[in-house]
Amino acid sequence: MTVIRQDDFIDSVADALQFISYYHPKDFVDAVHEAWQKEQNPAARDAMAQILINSRMCAEGHRPICQDTGIVTVFLKIGMDVQWQADMSVADMVNEGVRRAYTHPDNVLRASILEDPAGARRNTRDNTPAVIHMEVIEGDTVDVQVAAKGGGSENKSKMAMLNPSDSIVDWVVKTVPTMGAGWCPPGMLGIGIGGTAEKAAVMAKESLMEPIDIHELRERGPANRAEELRLELMEAVNKLGIGAQGLGGLTTVMDVKIMEYPTHAASLPVCMIPNCAATRHAHFVLDGSGPALQTPPSLDDWPDITWEVGEGVRRVNLDTVTPEEAAQWQPGDTLLLSGKMLTGRDAAHKKMKELIESGEGLPDGVDLKGRFIYYVGPVDPVRDEVVGPAGPTTATRMDKFTDFILEETGLLGMIGKAERGPVGVEAIKKHKAVYLMAVGGAAYLVSKAITSARVVAFPEMGMEAIYEFEVKDMPVSVAVDAQGTSVHEVGPKIWKAKIEEQAIEVS
């Protein structure tokens, strides 16, 4: 009989969550590096360079890879011969571990979890509760897998109840382009097949806990239909040409994972969940000997990559930029931004719209005319930081507000992650505004360009408050120009055609 002590379990959960906030798995770093080496699209290659540089910086500085430090998912396999020495429930112990990890003073993680999700949407302030899946199995240990899943990639999850005769490959190839780039490729696809609807979803999520090993599979050859399907899907998805950050390129996914379960004769449930460029998961086993703590990797595991300013890069002064200047920018151009910008996400946009419509107007310090707004919810700073990791959030969530905000405030430009939807692009074109893209998955790197930060409105919203940032040489790309041309529309089409015409190896 193994005795698992309460403090050992809590400490192990907390340690794992802190660990994965700043250490990428080595297999992921290796896979991105390999993709970077073979990438032929300069924009996609540049994005992956930023992801790798950011990853090493986080490993060195013990700060979050992404500002979205995720919703915690835990898979527990509890041995039947385990005895607990605890006065808390298993779920309460997990959540205490989450609480301690996310409020750790040396590396504060962003609290993103809201209770009353269909109502007041109040932040729980400590990122609890976690989503917990428990299974009782034979044995005398507790097997634990933890993950921290960002909202941008989680929101791109797709499910279908296919007919038994339908092609899973066809469904995936049709569906992946509808996910856009808000899931921050390159990443992995987790696919659950069979069971029932909810079983397929849980399997898709659990499959993402596995290491990247598609190359080993290719070398030894598939042993069953599921492994054949992994290889088919890997090739088919990369032939779409979506590429890193949706900019077009050779690598969209670095692995495809599949879990299966028997299903009803009339059913073929399929769920697909992507993992982003901030892949975060860890595994440990408690055997009664004490806490199971993670072993830090060697910094030698990271490639030595630098990001250099190219000849065609434009430097932009946000304090003096004009609509006429912005109108000259072309899709795909790299800009280095300096000066002051405001920030705002979903809740701030909703609040601004309400204030304008009520006649009350915007708060002091929130004058958007001729300015840029950055879609970001930063991590709180620690030590001597101006601000914590501050990468972009998914821009399409602001599309519903874009026309109104541009019309009513005179805003000139927006900065966010991934593509804009048709409604957002049309509003940008109508108002001759611009949309710039920062790299998702490079939050700590981006934060180093921020020289000052202060809250100017809605402090009660926590990370959703409006800040004023002052930045120095913040790297971004022009994603939608003043004429409404989107690099996320053009880039993947170009690279899909190149892959088809030149038979470029993509997997």
C-alpha positions as CSV (number, residue, x, y, z in Angstrom):
1,M,0.0,0.0,0.0
2,T,1.5,3.3,-1.1
3,V,0.8,6.4,1.0
4,I,0.6,9.7,-1.0
5,R,0.9,12.7,1.2
6,Q,-1.1,15.8,0.6
7,D,1.8,18.3,0.5
8,D,3.8,16.0,-1.8
9,F,0.9,16.0,-4.3
10,I,0.3,19.8,-4.1
11,D,4.0,20.6,-4.3
12,S,4.4,18.4,-7.4
13,V,1.5,20.0,-9.2
14,A,2.7,23.5,-8.4
15,D,6.3,22.7,-9.4
16,A,5.2,21.2,-12.8
17,L,3.1,24.3,-13.6
18,Q,5.9,26.7,-12.9
19,F,8.3,24.5,-14.9
20,I,6.1,24.4,-18.0
21,S,5.5,28.1,-17.9
22,Y,9.1,28.8,-18.9
23,Y,10.5,25.5,-20.3
24,H,9.4,24.2,-23.7
25,P,9.8,20.4,-24.0
26,K,13.0,19.6,-25.8
27,D,11.2,17.7,-28.5
28,F,9.3,20.8,-29.4
29,V,12.4,23.0,-29.5
30,D,14.1,20.5,-31.8
31,A,11.1,20.3,-34.1
32,V,10.8,24.1,-34.4
33,H,14.5,24.4,-35.1
34,E,14.3,21.8,-37.8
35,A,11.3,23.5,-39.4
36,W,13.2,26.9,-39.2
37,Q,16.2,25.4,-40.9
38,K,14.2,24.1,-43.9
39,E,11.7,27.0,-44.2
40,Q,11.8,28.9,-47.5
41,N,9.4,31.7,-46.7
42,P,11.4,34.5,-45.0
43,A,8.4,35.8,-43.0
44,A,7.6,32.3,-41.6
45,R,11.3,31.7,-40.9
46,D,11.5,35.0,-39.1
47,A,8.5,34.1,-37.0
48,M,10.0,30.8,-36.0
49,A,13.3,32.5,-35.1
50,Q,11.4,34.8,-32.7
51,I,9.7,31.8,-31.2
52,L,13.0,30.0,-30.6
53,I,14.7,33.2,-29.2
54,N,11.8,33.8,-26.9
55,S,11.9,30.2,-25.8
56,R,15.6,30.4,-24.8
57,M,15.0,33.8,-23.0
58,C,12.2,32.3,-21.0
59,A,14.3,29.3,-20.0
60,E,17.1,31.6,-18.9
61,G,14.9,34.1,-17.1
62,H,12.2,31.8,-15.7
63,R,9.4,33.8,-17.1
64,P,6.4,32.7,-19.1
65,I,6.7,31.7,-22.8
66,C,3.4,33.3,-23.5
67,Q,1.4,35.9,-21.7
68,D,-1.6,33.6,-21.9
69,T,-0.4,31.1,-19.2
70,G,-3.4,29.0,-19.9
71,I,-6.3,27.0,-18.4
72,V,-4.9,24.0,-16.5
73,T,-5.9,20.5,-17.6
74,V,-4.9,17.5,-15.5
75,F,-5.1,13.8,-16.3
76,L,-4.8,11.6,-13.2
77,K,-4.5,7.8,-13.2
78,I,-4.8,6.8,-9.5
79,G,-3.7,3.3,-8.5
80,M,-6.3,1.2,-6.6
81,D,-3.7,0.4,-4.0
82,V,-3.0,4.1,-3.2
83,Q,-3.9,5.5,0.2
84,W,-4.1,9.2,0.7
85,Q,-2.7,11.0,3.7
86,A,-4.8,14.1,3.2
87,D,-7.7,16.1,4.5
88,M,-8.5,17.7,1.1
89,S,-10.2,16.1,-1.9
90,V,-8.0,15.1,-4.9
91,A,-9.6,18.0,-6.9
92,D,-9.0,20.5,-4.1
93,M,-5.3,19.4,-3.9
94,V,-4.9,19.9,-7.6
95,N,-6.4,23.4,-7.4
96,E,-4.2,24.3,-4.4
97,G,-1.3,23.3,-6.6
98,V,-2.6,25.5,-9.4
99,R,-3.2,28.4,-6.9
100,R,0.4,28.2,-5.6
101,A,1.9,28.0,-9.0
102,Y,0.0,30.9,-10.5
103,T,0.6,33.2,-7.5
104,H,4.3,32.4,-7.1
105,P,6.0,35.7,-6.3
106,D,9.2,34.9,-8.3
107,N,7.2,34.1,-11.5
108,V,3.6,35.4,-11.3
109,L,1.5,33.7,-13.9
110,R,-1.5,35.4,-15.5
111,A,-4.9,34.6,-14.0
112,S,-7.2,34.0,-17.0
113,I,-10.0,31.9,-15.5
114,L,-13.5,33.5,-15.2
115,E,-16.3,32.1,-13.1
116,D,-20.0,32.7,-14.1
117,P,-18.9,32.3,-17.7
118,A,-22.3,33.1,-19.2
119,G,-22.9,36.0,-16.9
120,A,-20.6,38.3,-14.9
121,R,-17.4,36.5,-16.0
122,R,-15.5,37.3,-12.8
123,N,-11.8,36.5,-12.7
124,T,-11.1,34.0,-10.0
125,R,-7.7,35.7,-9.5
126,D,-5.7,32.5,-9.0
127,N,-6.4,30.6,-12.3
128,T,-8.5,28.0,-10.5
129,P,-10.3,25.7,-11.0
130,A,-8.4,23.3,-13.2
131,V,-10.1,20.9,-15.6
132,I,-9.5,17.5,-14.1
133,H,-9.9,14.0,-15.6
134,M,-9.5,11.2,-13.1
135,E,-9.3,7.4,-13.7
136,V,-8.8,4.7,-11.1
137,I,-6.5,1.9,-12.4
138,E,-4.5,-1.1,-11.1
139,G,-1.3,-0.3,-9.2
140,D,0.1,1.7,-6.3
141,T,1.2,5.0,-7.9
142,V,-0.5,8.2,-9.0
143,D,0.3,9.1,-12.6
144,V,-0.1,12.8,-13.3
145,Q,-0.1,14.7,-16.6
146,V,-0.5,18.5,-16.5
147,A,-0.9,21.0,-19.3
148,A,-1.6,24.7,-19.5
149,K,-3.6,25.5,-22.6
150,G,-3.9,29.0,-24.1
151,G,-7.3,30.3,-25.1
152,G,-6.2,31.1,-28.6
153,S,-5.5,27.5,-29.5
154,E,-8.3,26.0,-27.4
155,N,-10.8,28.2,-29.2
156,K,-9.9,26.6,-32.5
157,S,-11.0,23.1,-31.4
158,K,-13.3,21.4,-33.9
159,M,-15.6,18.5,-33.6
160,A,-17.8,16.6,-36.1
161,M,-20.1,13.6,-35.9
162,L,-19.1,12.1,-39.3
163,N,-20.9,9.3,-41.1
164,P,-19.0,6.0,-40.7
165,S,-18.2,6.1,-44.4
166,D,-16.8,9.6,-44.4
167,S,-13.1,10.4,-44.8
168,I,-11.3,11.7,-41.7
169,V,-8.5,13.0,-43.9
170,D,-10.9,15.0,-46.0
171,W,-12.6,16.5,-42.9
172,V,-9.3,17.5,-41.4
173,V,-8.0,19.1,-44.7
174,K,-11.2,21.0,-45.1
175,T,-11.4,22.1,-41.4
176,V,-7.8,23.2,-40.7
177,P,-8.0,26.3,-43.0
178,T,-11.1,27.4,-41.1
179,M,-9.1,27.6,-37.9
180,G,-7.1,30.5,-39.2
181,A,-3.8,31.2,-37.5
182,G,-5.1,32.1,-34.0
183,W,-3.8,28.8,-32.7
184,C,-0.2,30.0,-33.4
185,P,1.2,27.5,-35.8
186,P,3.6,25.7,-36.0
187,G,2.2,23.3,-33.4
188,M,0.6,19.9,-33.1
189,L,-2.9,18.5,-33.9
190,G,-4.5,16.2,-31.3
191,I,-7.2,14.1,-32.8
192,G,-9.7,11.9,-30.9
193,I,-11.6,9.3,-32.9
194,G,-14.5,7.2,-31.7
195,G,-16.4,6.7,-28.4
196,T,-18.9,9.5,-28.0
197,A,-18.7,13.2,-28.6
198,E,-17.2,14.0,-25.2
199,K,-14.9,11.0,-25.3
200,A,-13.4,12.1,-28.6
201,A,-12.7,15.6,-27.1
202,V,-11.0,14.2,-24.1
203,M,-8.9,11.9,-26.2
204,A,-7.9,14.7,-28.5
205,K,-6.7,16.7,-25.5
206,E,-4.9,13.8,-23.9
207,S,-3.1,12.9,-27.1
208,L,-1.3,16.2,-27.0
209,M,0.6,15.1,-23.9
210,E,2.7,12.8,-26.0
211,P,6.2,13.9,-27.3
212,I,6.8,14.8,-31.0
213,D,7.9,11.6,-32.6
214,I,6.6,11.7,-36.2
215,H,10.0,11.3,-37.7
216,E,10.7,8.1,-35.7
217,L,7.3,6.8,-36.9
218,R,8.2,7.7,-40.5
219,E,11.6,5.9,-40.2
220,R,10.2,2.6,-38.7
221,G,6.9,2.7,-40.7
222,P,3.3,2.5,-39.4
223,A,2.2,-0.5,-37.5
224,N,-1.6,0.2,-37.7
225,R,-4.2,2.3,-39.3
226,A,-4.0,5.1,-36.7
227,E,-0.3,5.5,-37.4
228,E,-0.9,5.5,-41.2
229,L,-3.5,8.2,-40.6
230,R,-1.0,10.3,-38.6
231,L,1.4,10.3,-41.6
232,E,-1.3,11.0,-44.1
233,L,-2.6,13.9,-42.1
234,M,0.9,15.3,-41.4
235,E,1.6,15.5,-45.1
236,A,-1.9,16.7,-46.2
237,V,-2.0,19.5,-43.6
238,N,1.5,20.8,-44.4
239,K,0.6,20.8,-48.1
240,L,-2.0,23.5,-47.3
241,G,0.9,26.0,-47.1
242,I,-0.5,27.8,-44.1
243,G,2.9,28.0,-42.4
244,A,4.2,29.6,-39.2
245,Q,1.7,32.2,-37.8
246,G,-0.4,31.7,-41.0
247,L,2.0,33.6,-43.1
248,G,2.5,30.8,-45.7
249,G,5.2,28.3,-45.6
250,L,6.3,24.7,-45.4
251,T,5.5,23.8,-41.8
252,T,2.1,24.2,-40.3
253,V,2.1,21.1,-38.0
254,M,5.1,19.3,-36.5
255,D,3.2,16.2,-35.5
256,V,-0.3,14.8,-35.5
257,K,-1.4,12.7,-32.5
258,I,-4.3,10.3,-32.6
259,M,-6.2,8.4,-29.8
260,E,-9.0,6.0,-30.6
261,Y,-11.9,4.3,-28.7
262,P,-14.6,1.9,-29.9
263,T,-17.7,3.6,-31.1
264,H,-21.3,3.0,-32.0
265,A,-22.0,1.3,-35.4
266,A,-23.9,4.4,-36.6
267,S,-21.3,6.9,-35.4
268,L,-17.8,8.3,-36.2
269,P,-17.1,11.1,-33.6
270,V,-14.0,13.1,-34.4
271,C,-12.5,15.9,-32.4
272,M,-9.4,18.0,-33.4
273,I,-7.6,20.2,-30.9
274,P,-4.5,22.2,-31.9
275,N,-1.5,22.8,-29.6
276,C,0.2,26.2,-30.2
277,A,3.7,27.5,-30.2
278,A,3.6,27.7,-26.4
279,T,3.2,23.9,-26.0
280,R,3.2,23.3,-22.2
281,H,2.9,19.9,-20.6
282,A,4.6,17.7,-18.0
283,H,4.4,14.2,-16.6
284,F,5.3,12.8,-13.2
285,V,4.5,9.8,-11.0
286,L,4.1,9.8,-7.3
287,D,5.1,6.6,-5.5
288,G,5.0,7.6,-1.9
289,S,8.7,8.6,-1.7
290,G,8.1,12.3,-1.7
291,P,7.2,15.1,-4.2
292,A,8.0,14.4,-7.9
293,L,9.9,17.6,-9.0
294,Q,10.8,18.4,-12.6
295,T,14.4,18.3,-13.7
296,P,15.6,21.5,-15.5
297,P,17.0,21.0,-19.0
298,S,20.4,22.2,-20.2
299,L,20.4,25.5,-22.0
300,D,22.6,23.8,-24.5
301,D,19.3,22.2,-25.8
302,W,18.4,25.5,-27.4
303,P,19.8,26.5,-30.7
304,D,21.9,29.7,-30.9
305,I,19.7,31.9,-33.1
306,T,19.7,35.6,-33.4
307,W,17.1,38.0,-34.9
308,E,18.6,40.8,-36.9
309,V,17.1,43.9,-38.5
310,G,17.0,43.4,-42.3
311,E,17.6,46.1,-44.9
312,G,13.9,46.5,-45.7
313,V,12.7,47.1,-42.2
314,R,10.9,50.4,-41.6
315,R,11.2,52.2,-38.3
316,V,8.0,53.9,-37.2
317,N,7.4,56.6,-34.6
318,L,4.0,56.0,-33.1
319,D,3.9,59.5,-31.7
320,T,4.1,61.1,-35.1
321,V,2.9,58.6,-37.6
322,T,0.3,59.8,-40.0
323,P,-2.4,58.1,-42.1
324,E,-0.5,59.0,-45.2
325,E,2.6,57.2,-43.9
326,A,0.7,54.1,-42.9
327,A,-1.0,54.0,-46.3
328,Q,2.4,53.3,-47.8
329,W,3.0,50.1,-45.8
330,Q,2.6,46.8,-47.8
331,P,1.4,43.4,-46.6
332,G,4.4,41.5,-45.2
333,D,6.5,44.6,-44.5
334,T,8.4,44.4,-41.2
335,L,8.2,47.4,-38.9
336,L,10.0,48.4,-35.7
337,L,7.6,50.5,-33.6
338,S,8.7,53.1,-31.1
339,G,6.6,55.5,-29.1
340,K,3.3,55.2,-27.2
341,M,0.4,52.8,-27.8
342,L,-2.7,51.9,-25.9
343,T,-3.8,48.3,-25.1
344,G,-7.2,46.7,-25.1
345,R,-8.9,43.3,-25.4
346,D,-12.5,42.1,-25.6
347,A,-13.7,43.4,-22.3
348,A,-12.1,46.8,-22.9
349,H,-13.6,47.1,-26.4
350,K,-17.1,46.2,-25.1
351,K,-16.8,48.8,-22.3
352,M,-15.5,51.5,-24.7
353,K,-18.5,50.8,-27.0
354,E,-20.9,51.1,-24.1
355,L,-19.4,54.4,-22.9
356,I,-19.5,55.9,-26.3
357,E,-23.1,54.8,-27.0
358,S,-24.2,56.1,-23.6
359,G,-22.8,59.6,-24.3
360,E,-20.5,59.4,-21.4
361,G,-17.4,59.1,-23.6
362,L,-14.1,57.5,-23.1
363,P,-12.1,57.9,-19.8
364,D,-9.3,60.4,-19.5
365,G,-6.2,59.0,-21.1
366,V,-8.0,57.0,-23.7
367,D,-7.8,59.2,-26.8
368,L,-7.5,56.8,-29.7
369,K,-7.4,59.3,-32.5
370,G,-4.5,58.7,-34.8
371,R,-3.1,56.1,-32.4
372,F,-2.5,52.3,-32.3
373,I,-4.1,49.8,-29.9
374,Y,-2.4,46.6,-29.0
375,Y,-4.6,43.6,-28.3
376,V,-2.8,42.2,-25.2
377,G,-3.4,41.1,-21.6
378,P,0.1,41.2,-20.0
379,V,1.5,39.1,-17.2
380,D,2.1,41.1,-14.0
381,P,5.7,42.3,-13.7
382,V,8.2,40.8,-11.1
383,R,11.5,42.2,-9.8
384,D,12.7,45.1,-12.0
385,E,10.4,44.4,-15.0
386,V,8.3,47.2,-16.5
387,V,5.7,44.6,-17.5
388,G,5.6,40.8,-17.7
389,P,5.4,38.8,-20.9
390,A,3.1,40.7,-23.2
391,G,2.5,38.9,-26.5
392,P,-0.6,39.5,-28.7
393,T,-4.0,37.9,-28.3
394,T,-6.2,36.7,-31.2
395,A,-7.3,39.7,-33.2
396,T,-10.5,38.2,-34.7
397,R,-12.2,38.5,-31.3
398,M,-12.1,42.2,-31.8
399,D,-13.6,42.2,-35.3
400,K,-17.1,42.8,-34.1
401,F,-16.0,46.1,-32.5
402,T,-13.6,47.3,-35.2
403,D,-15.9,49.3,-37.5
404,F,-17.5,51.1,-34.5
405,I,-14.2,51.9,-32.9
406,L,-12.6,53.1,-36.1
407,E,-15.7,55.2,-36.9
408,E,-16.1,56.8,-33.5
409,T,-12.5,57.3,-32.3
410,G,-10.3,57.9,-35.3
411,L,-8.1,55.0,-34.4
412,L,-5.3,54.5,-37.0
413,G,-4.1,51.0,-36.4
414,M,-4.3,47.8,-34.4
415,I,-1.7,45.2,-33.4
416,G,-2.6,41.6,-32.6
417,K,-2.1,38.0,-33.3
418,A,-3.0,36.1,-36.5
419,E,-5.5,37.1,-39.2
420,R,-8.5,39.4,-39.3
421,G,-11.9,38.0,-40.4
422,P,-13.9,39.4,-43.3
423,V,-15.8,41.9,-41.0
424,G,-12.5,43.2,-39.6
425,V,-10.8,43.4,-43.0
426,E,-13.7,45.3,-44.5
427,A,-13.7,47.8,-41.6
428,I,-10.0,48.3,-42.0
429,K,-10.4,48.9,-45.7
430,K,-13.4,51.3,-45.2
431,H,-11.5,53.5,-42.8
432,K,-8.0,53.3,-44.4
433,A,-6.6,51.9,-41.2
434,V,-4.0,49.2,-40.8
435,Y,-3.6,46.0,-38.9
436,L,-0.1,44.8,-37.7
437,M,0.8,41.3,-36.5
438,A,3.1,40.5,-33.6
439,V,4.3,36.9,-33.3
440,G,2.2,34.7,-31.0
441,G,4.4,32.6,-28.8
442,A,7.1,35.3,-28.3
443,A,5.6,37.1,-25.4
444,Y,8.8,37.5,-23.3
445,L,10.7,38.8,-26.3
446,V,8.0,41.3,-27.1
447,S,8.0,42.5,-23.5
448,K,11.6,43.5,-23.7
449,A,10.7,46.2,-26.2
450,I,8.3,47.8,-23.7
451,T,10.1,50.6,-21.8
452,S,7.2,51.8,-19.6
453,A,3.7,50.6,-18.8
454,R,0.8,52.2,-16.8
455,V,-2.9,51.4,-16.4
456,V,-5.0,54.3,-17.8
457,A,-8.5,52.8,-17.6
458,F,-10.6,50.0,-16.2
459,P,-8.1,48.7,-13.5
460,E,-10.9,46.5,-12.1
461,M,-10.6,44.4,-15.2
462,G,-7.2,43.1,-14.2
463,M,-5.2,41.9,-17.3
464,E,-8.1,43.2,-19.5
465,A,-7.4,46.8,-18.3
466,I,-6.3,49.5,-20.8
467,Y,-2.6,50.2,-20.5
468,E,-0.4,52.8,-22.1
469,F,2.8,51.2,-23.3
470,E,5.9,53.0,-24.5
471,V,7.9,50.8,-26.8
472,K,11.3,50.8,-28.4
473,D,11.8,48.9,-31.7
474,M,8.9,46.5,-31.2
475,P,8.9,44.1,-34.2
476,V,5.6,43.6,-36.1
477,S,4.5,42.7,-39.6
478,V,1.9,44.4,-41.8
479,A,-0.9,41.9,-41.9
480,V,-3.7,44.0,-43.4
481,D,-2.8,47.2,-45.3
482,A,-4.9,50.3,-45.8
483,Q,-6.4,48.8,-49.0
484,G,-7.6,45.8,-47.2
485,T,-5.1,43.3,-48.5
486,S,-4.4,40.5,-46.0
487,V,-1.1,38.7,-45.8
488,H,-3.0,35.8,-44.2
489,E,-5.1,35.5,-47.4
490,V,-2.3,35.9,-49.9
491,G,0.6,34.1,-48.1
492,P,-0.9,30.6,-47.7
493,K,-2.3,30.6,-51.3
494,I,1.1,31.5,-52.7
495,W,2.9,28.8,-50.7
496,K,0.2,26.1,-51.3
497,A,0.7,26.7,-55.1
498,K,4.5,26.6,-54.7
499,I,4.3,23.3,-52.8
500,E,2.0,21.8,-55.5
501,E,4.0,23.2,-58.4
502,Q,7.5,22.5,-57.2
503,A,6.8,19.4,-55.1
504,I,8.7,20.9,-52.2
505,E,9.1,18.5,-49.3
506,V,6.9,19.6,-46.4
507,S,7.0,16.8,-43.9
